């Protein structure tokens, strides 16, 4: 670790010890607001400070061991101990630097995943359905809840477009790198000559904000239309104007919802999706202005992005952003997405760490 990071850690340690003393004082204990604020800060600092205390101890032990190098009798043992300590110090240093990385405030939130069929017609829609199932399975592995917010089914199977809400702590942080273009290569069922076709889907992952933080939408900016739902749903759904289409006039965003039986519920869903989209657009602009974020990893959800290729004949999946290829496509489609997500997060952290070491903290 460079000197600027070590100086930062020393100041954090000093602050941690200061809070430790403050939390024992009677006037602080009696003030619930101040007690809560200091307790949160103390908890936030505790992990990185504890690691730094261990790092300082190892640093001290290394100096002591090096002082034994001139003693021929213990030289070999000292040299062996020295390399063990250096290895431990390096490992701790990496952990500390990751803890120092700026935390994305949206990482702990739930999220919406919008999956759209792009090029490839029916095959693209079928693939969109498989991607949806993959994310639902992944959510189940983390005990997150899933809910369909809006969908447009394709007659031959899958979806032209589907939006699912994944509710659970950390969902947005783990799935945010999924935004972008996803390409599938395989022989469609309708292909009589066995030729491999290429189809694409686009994905946009948007953090869902708590109610208190949601984007305010001015009602005069909205054009709201009602129409009859189509598809499955029974007599009531198909014979009443329960479906809702909301157009946000300033941005041109259009949201349709027709999955619920009541117009009121469809409107609430549509407004929720619209609010999330507007915030995601705002967030995207702020990230583009921040040069420290590696935009190649945080896809925009546009068709021009190319995140992955899913090659069925070879059971191969390639993430083009980090040049990673694995032959576990069948397992990934069953929800074992961490084969891809973990390396991307590690790459992202490495990028952020390189930025951290260049600038003073």
C-alpha positions in Angstrom: 0.0 0.0 0.0 1.3 3.5 -0.8 1.9 6.2 1.7 -1.3 8.1 1.0 -3.5 5.0 1.7 -1.6 4.3 4.9 -2.0 7.9 6.0 -5.8 7.6 5.3 -5.9 4.4 7.3 -4.2 6.1 10.3 -6.7 8.9 10.3 -9.6 6.3 10.1 -8.0 4.4 13.1 -7.7 7.7 15.0 -11.4 8.5 14.3 -12.5 5.0 15.3 -10.7 5.3 18.7 -12.2 8.8 19.2 -15.8 7.4 18.6 -15.0 4.5 20.9 -14.4 7.1 23.7 -17.4 9.2 22.7 -19.8 6.3 22.9 -19.0 5.8 26.6 -19.9 9.4 27.5 -23.1 10.1 29.3 -24.3 13.1 27.3 -23.9 11.1 24.0 -25.8 8.1 25.5 -28.7 10.4 26.4 -28.8 11.9 23.0 -30.5 9.2 20.8 -29.8 10.9 17.5 -26.1 11.4 18.1 -25.8 7.9 19.6 -27.3 6.4 16.5 -25.1 8.5 14.1 -21.9 7.7 16.0 -22.8 4.0 16.3 -23.4 3.7 12.5 -20.0 5.4 11.9 -18.3 3.1 14.4 -19.7 0.0 12.8 -18.8 1.2 9.3 -15.2 1.8 10.4 -14.7 -1.3 12.5 -13.9 -3.8 9.9 -11.3 -1.8 8.0 -9.7 -0.5 11.2 -9.4 -4.1 12.6 -7.7 -5.3 9.5 -5.4 -2.3 9.6 -4.4 -3.0 13.2 -3.5 -6.6 12.1 -1.5 -5.1 9.1 0.4 -2.8 11.5 1.3 -5.7 13.8 2.6 -7.7 10.8 4.6 -4.7 9.6 6.2 -4.5 13.1 6.9 -8.2 13.1 8.6 -8.0 9.7 11.0 -5.3 11.0 11.8 -7.5 14.0 12.5 -10.5 11.9 14.7 -8.6 9.5 16.8 -7.5 12.4 17.7 -11.2 12.9 19.2 -11.6 9.4 22.7 -10.8 10.6 22.6 -13.7 13.0 23.8 -16.8 11.1 22.3 -19.3 13.5 18.7 -18.1 13.0 19.1 -16.7 9.5 17.2 -19.6 7.7 14.3 -19.6 10.2 14.1 -15.8 10.1 14.1 -15.8 6.3 11.3 -18.3 6.2 9.2 -16.4 8.8 9.9 -13.2 6.8 8.4 -14.6 3.6 5.3 -15.9 5.5 4.7 -12.5 7.1 5.2 -10.7 3.7 2.6 -12.9 2.2 0.1 -12.2 5.0 0.8 -8.5 4.8 0.1 -8.5 1.0 -3.2 -10.4 1.5 -4.4 -8.1 4.2 -3.4 -5.1 2.2 -5.7 -6.2 -0.7 -8.6 -6.7 1.7 -8.1 -3.3 3.2 -8.0 -1.6 -0.2 -11.2 -3.3 -1.3 -12.9 -2.0 1.9 -11.7 1.5 1.1 -13.3 1.5 -2.3 -16.2 4.0 -2.6 -19.4 2.2 -1.9 -22.2 2.5 -4.5 -25.2 3.6 -2.6 -27.5 1.6 -4.9 -25.7 -1.8 -4.5 -27.8 -2.9 -1.6 -31.1 -2.0 -3.3 -33.6 -4.3 -5.2 -33.7 -3.9 -8.9 -35.8 -4.1 -12.1 -34.5 -6.2 -15.0 -35.9 -5.3 -18.4 -35.3 -8.0 -21.1 -36.1 -7.1 -24.7 -35.9 -9.3 -27.8 -33.8 -7.5 -30.3 -32.6 -9.0 -33.6 -33.7 -12.6 -34.6 -37.5 -12.6 -34.5 -39.1 -15.5 -32.7 -35.7 -17.0 -31.8 -34.8 -13.7 -30.0 -38.1 -13.8 -28.0 -37.5 -17.5 -27.0 -34.0 -16.5 -25.8 -35.5 -13.6 -23.8 -37.6 -16.2 -22.0 -34.6 -18.3 -21.2 -32.7 -15.3 -19.9 -35.7 -14.4 -17.7 -35.8 -17.9 -16.3 -32.0 -17.7 -15.7 -32.3 -14.5 -13.6 -35.2 -15.9 -11.7 -33.2 -19.1 -10.8 -30.3 -16.9 -9.8 -32.5 -14.8 -7.5 -33.9 -18.0 -5.9 -30.3 -19.1 -5.1 -30.0 -15.9 -3.0 -33.5 -16.2 -1.5 -34.5 -13.0 -3.3 -38.2 -12.5 -4.4 -39.2 -12.1 -8.0 -42.3 -10.5 -9.5 -43.3 -9.9 -13.1 -44.0 -6.2 -13.5 -44.9 -6.1 -17.2 -44.6 -8.6 -20.1 -45.4 -8.9 -23.8 -45.5 -12.6 -24.8 -44.5 -13.9 -28.2 -46.9 -16.4 -30.0 -44.0 -18.9 -30.6 -42.8 -18.7 -27.0 -40.8 -16.4 -24.8 -41.2 -12.7 -24.6 -40.9 -9.7 -26.8 -40.3 -7.7 -23.6 -40.5 -8.6 -19.9 -39.7 -6.6 -16.8 -39.1 -8.4 -13.6 -38.6 -7.0 -10.1 -36.0 -8.7 -8.0 -36.4 -7.8 -4.3 -33.6 -8.6 -1.9 -30.6 -6.9 -0.3 -27.7 -6.6 -2.7 -29.6 -7.6 -5.8 -28.7 -4.4 -7.7 -25.0 -4.6 -6.8 -24.7 -8.2 -8.1 -26.8 -7.8 -11.3 -25.8 -4.2 -12.4 -23.1 -5.6 -14.8 -25.8 -7.5 -16.8 -27.0 -4.4 -18.6 -26.2 -4.5 -22.3 -26.4 -6.8 -25.4 -26.6 -10.6 -25.0 -26.1 -12.7 -28.1 -27.2 -16.3 -28.7 -25.7 -18.7 -31.3 -27.6 -21.9 -31.9 -29.7 -23.9 -34.4 -33.4 -22.8 -34.0 -36.1 -25.6 -33.9 -37.5 -24.2 -37.1 -34.2 -24.5 -39.0 -34.4 -27.6 -41.3 -30.8 -27.5 -42.6 -29.1 -27.3 -39.2 -27.5 -23.9 -39.7 -26.5 -21.9 -36.6 -28.4 -18.6 -36.3 -27.4 -15.5 -34.3 -30.0 -13.6 -32.3 -29.7 -10.9 -29.7 -31.5 -9.6 -26.6 -30.9 -6.4 -24.7 -31.0 -6.1 -20.9 -31.2 -3.1 -18.7 -30.8 -3.4 -14.9 -32.2 -0.5 -12.9 -31.9 0.0 -9.1 -35.3 0.3 -7.3 -35.2 3.2 -4.8 -37.0 3.2 -1.4 -40.2 5.2 -1.5 -38.7 8.2 0.3 -36.0 8.5 -2.4 -38.1 7.9 -5.5 -38.0 10.3 -8.4 -41.0 12.7 -8.3 -43.1 12.6 -11.4 -45.1 15.7 -12.3 -48.6 14.6 -13.3 -48.8 17.3 -16.0 -45.8 15.6 -17.7 -47.8 12.4 -18.2 -50.2 11.2 -20.9 -52.3 8.3 -19.6 -54.2 6.0 -22.0 -56.4 3.0 -21.1 -57.1 0.0 -23.3 -58.3 -3.6 -23.1 -55.8 -6.2 -22.1 -54.8 -8.9 -24.6 -53.8 -12.5 -24.1 -54.5 -14.7 -21.1 -56.4 -13.4 -18.1 -60.0 -14.4 -18.4 -63.3 -12.7 -19.2 -62.8 -9.7 -16.9 -59.3 -8.8 -18.1 -60.3 -9.0 -21.8 -63.6 -7.1 -21.6 -62.7 -4.0 -19.5 -60.2 -1.1 -20.1 -57.9 -2.2 -17.3 -54.6 -1.9 -19.2 -52.6 1.3 -18.8 -50.2 3.1 -21.1 -48.2 6.0 -19.6 -46.1 8.3 -21.7 -43.7 10.6 -20.1 -43.8 13.6 -22.4 -40.4 15.3 -21.6 -38.4 12.1 -22.2 -40.7 10.0 -24.5 -40.5 7.0 -22.1 -43.6 4.8 -22.6 -44.7 2.1 -20.1 -47.5 -0.3 -20.5 -49.0 -2.6 -17.9 -51.9 -5.0 -18.3 -51.1 -8.0 -16.1 -53.3 -7.0 -13.2 -57.1 -7.2 -13.1 -57.6 -3.6 -12.0 -56.7 -0.4 -13.7 -55.6 1.0 -10.4 -53.0 -1.7 -9.9 -51.7 -1.5 -13.5 -51.3 2.3 -13.1 -49.4 1.8 -9.9 -47.1 -0.7 -11.5 -46.5 1.5 -14.6 -45.7 4.5 -12.5 -43.2 2.5 -10.4 -41.5 1.3 -13.6 -41.4 4.8 -15.1 -39.9 6.3 -11.9 -37.2 3.6 -11.9 -36.4 4.2 -15.6 -36.2 8.0 -15.1 -33.8 7.5 -12.2 -31.7 5.0 -14.1 -31.3 7.5 -16.9 -30.2 10.2 -14.5 -27.8 7.7 -12.9 -26.4 6.8 -16.3 -25.6 10.4 -17.1 -23.8 11.0 -13.8 -21.7 7.8 -14.4 -20.7 8.9 -17.9 -19.4 12.2 -16.4 -17.4 10.2 -13.8 -14.2 9.1 -15.5 -13.2 6.8 -12.6 -16.0 4.3 -13.6 -15.1 1.8 -16.2 -18.0 2.2 -18.5 -17.2 -1.0 -20.5 -18.3 -3.1 -17.5 -21.3 -1.1 -16.6 -23.3 -1.6 -19.8 -26.0 0.9 -20.8 -28.6 -1.6 -21.9 -28.3 -0.4 -25.5 -28.1 -2.7 -28.5 -24.6 -1.5 -29.4 -23.3 -3.0 -26.2 -22.1 -6.6 -26.5 -21.7 -8.3 -23.1 -21.9 -11.9 -23.9 -22.2 -14.6 -26.5 -24.1 -17.8 -25.5 -23.0 -20.6 -27.9 -25.2 -23.6 -27.6 -23.4 -26.1 -30.0 -20.2 -25.8 -27.9 -21.9 -25.2 -24.5 -19.7 -22.1 -24.4 -20.4 -18.7 -22.9 -18.0 -15.7 -23.5 -18.0 -12.4 -21.6 -16.4 -10.1 -24.1 -15.7 -7.3 -21.5 -13.2 -9.3 -19.6 -12.3 -11.9 -22.2 -13.6 -14.7 -20.1 -14.8 -18.0 -21.8 -16.2 -20.9 -19.9 -17.8 -24.2 -21.1 -20.7 -24.2 -18.6 -23.5 -22.6 -20.6 -26.0 -25.3 -19.4 -25.2 -24.5 -15.7 -25.3 -20.7 -16.2 -28.8 -21.0 -17.8 -29.9 -22.9 -14.7 -29.0 -19.8 -12.6 -25.3 -20.4 -11.7 -24.5 -16.9 -12.9 -21.7 -16.4 -10.3 -19.4 -18.2 -12.7 -19.5 -14.9 -14.6 -20.5 -12.3 -12.1 -17.7 -12.9 -9.6 -14.9 -12.4 -12.1 -16.6 -9.2 -13.4 -16.8 -7.8 -9.9 -13.1 -8.7 -9.3 -12.2 -6.9 -12.5 -14.2 -3.9 -11.5 -12.6 -3.8 -8.1 -9.1 -4.1 -9.7 -9.9 -1.1 -11.9 -11.1 0.9 -8.9 -8.1 -0.1 -6.9 -5.7 1.2 -9.6 -7.6 4.5 -9.5 -7.3 4.5 -5.7 -3.6 4.1 -5.8 -3.1 7.0 -8.2 -4.9 9.6 -6.3 -4.5 10.9 -2.8 -7.3 9.9 -0.4 
